[in-house]
Amino acid sequence: LSSPLLLLLLPLSSLSVLFLSLSTCSPKQFACRDQITCISKGWRCDGERDCPDGSDEAPEICPQSKAQRCQPNEHNCLGTEMCILMSRLCNGVQDCVDGSDEGPHCRELQGQCSQLGCQHHCVPTLNGPTCYCNNSFQLQADGKTCKDFDECSVYGTCSQLCTNTDGSFTCGCVEGYLLQPDNRSCKAKNEPVDRPPVLLIANSQNILATYLSGAQVSTITPTSTRQTTAMDFSYTNETVCWVHVGDSAAQTQLKCARMPGLKGFVDEHTINISLSLHHVEQMAIDWLTGNFYFVDDIDDRIFVCNRNGDTCVTLLDLELYNPKGIALDPAMGKVFFTDYGQIPKVERCDMDGQNRTKLVDSKIVFPHGITLDLVSRLVYWADAYLDYIEVVDYEGKGRQTIIQGILVRGKLLQGSHSLGLPVRGGTVW
């Protein structure tokens, strides 16, 4: 593999995905029928739909698997993993591949619907008349009544604030953001207007600052560095810092440069850190205190140093086997990190290392880059083995797959490891 590629986007907010590379599934993976998504073979026939098209739970490959589970107000076509809206049953158009959504039963059972007492709607099926609900409502256990479904409980309904209403929902934005015409997403006001967002990209040769349009802002070329392994940006003093890797531990240093107005690099200088940075994999800056947090995946520890670098303490070193990524929420006083050792996991602790909590420790193999949506309090990470980007909230709940398969694999495994995973305005970079 070529040298790592570090990405940092300024400023950060919420998320969706943009990836370009294509590849094929590896022998240890199952190729979904869509020819795009790859999943771990261990996820096939486990009763959960991991492929977007559900082909990992298809009856022809999982004859003993659990019955297909469709979304509320959907119907499972017989003998397939396909789901269609209940409103499309008996509408005169064959939607299921086997035609089970149409047929003589539509006419023969129609009269029984009036006797069922459905609160909203009724439709004949091969198993008899069945009730279903309006959009935004969910059928209750009695099979007849409908209750409002909380769309706000579903990831991605709104990019920031969500208010559930009877039969609907409304989205909103926090201060500093504007609701967009889709009434779901939020965009930063970008104040001051003469400081558009900047993407920082580091490789073994230099650090590049570029606008999201692709126009280059500035480049800094560190002298005598073999590789830049870690990088972060301090918002309070407009300074970018990176680990300058030398030929020896003594020659590996923390370098910083100011970016006044995010328009270029000036005043490159060295901060002498009292502990060795030679095996540091990632770093993060606490913009409230100026402290530096470092992840060392050889000595298996996370340590923190003050802004001058002369005082450093080990934050965590127990049950830490190959820590890889780190992200901070100083406002909440939390540190988030990934570990791909004996027990791969995503964890959280306080800024002083106390109250350590596992957020994710299942269906995870090689967690790598990690980033936060500070507004919605969400944690995103990339798994370079299982080829996905997933998300949970700060409590480890609401786990969702954002993207999975060869689109991710092309970025995480071919050509470079993307160690940084910045987020802004609905896009992960």
Stockholm file with secondary structure:
# STOCKHOLM 1.0

chainA/1-429         LSSPLLLLLLPLSSLSVLFLSLSTCSPKQFACRDQITCISKGWRCDGERDCPDGSDEAPEICPQSKAQRCQPNEHNCLGTEMCILMSRLCNGVQDCVDGSDEGPHCRELQGQCSQLGCQHHCVPTLNGPTCYCNNSFQLQADGKTCKDFDECSVYGTCSQLCTNTDGSFTCGCVEGYLLQPDNRSCKAKNEPVDRPPVLLIANSQNILATYLSGAQVSTITPTSTRQTTAMDFSYTNETVCWVHVGDSAAQTQLKCARMPGLKGFVDEHTINISLSLHHVEQMAIDWLTGNFYFVDDIDDRIFVCNRNGDTCVTLLDLELYNPKGIALDPAMGKVFFTDYGQIPKVERCDMDGQNRTKLVDSKIVFPHGITLDLVSRLVYWADAYLDYIEVVDYEGKGRQTIIQGILVRGKLLQGSHSLGLPVRGGTVW
#=GR chainA/1-429 SS CCCCBEEEEESCCCCCBCCCCCCCCCTTEEECTTSSCEEEGGGTTSSSCCSTTCGGGCTTTCTTSCCCCCCTTEEECTTSSCEEEGGGTTSSSCCSTTCTTSSHHHHHSHHHHHHHCCSSEEEEETTEEEEECCTTEEECTTSSCEEECCGGGSTTSSSSEEEEETTEEEEECCTTEEECTTSSCEEECCSSTTCCCEEEEECSSCEEEEETTSCEEEEECCTTCSEEEEEEEETTTTEEEEEEECSSTTTCEEEEEECGGGSCCEEEEEECCSSCCTTEEEEEECTTTCCEEEEETTTTEEEEECTTSSCEEEEECSSCSSEEEEEEETTTTEEEEEECSSSCEEEEEETTSCSCEEEECSSCSCEEEEEEETTTTEEEEEETTTTEEEEEETTSCSCEEEEESHHHHHHHTSSCCBCCCCEETTEEC
#=GC SS_cons         CCCCBEEEEESCCCCCBCCCCCCCCCTTEEECTTSSCEEEGGGTTSSSCCSTTCGGGCTTTCTTSCCCCCCTTEEECTTSSCEEEGGGTTSSSCCSTTCTTSSHHHHHSHHHHHHHCCSSEEEEETTEEEEECCTTEEECTTSSCEEECCGGGSTTSSSSEEEEETTEEEEECCTTEEECTTSSCEEECCSSTTCCCEEEEECSSCEEEEETTSCEEEEECCTTCSEEEEEEEETTTTEEEEEEECSSTTTCEEEEEECGGGSCCEEEEEECCSSCCTTEEEEEECTTTCCEEEEETTTTEEEEECTTSSCEEEEECSSCSSEEEEEEETTTTEEEEEECSSSCEEEEEETTSCSCEEEECSSCSCEEEEEEETTTTEEEEEETTTTEEEEEETTSCSCEEEEESHHHHHHHTSSCCBCCCCEETTEEC
//
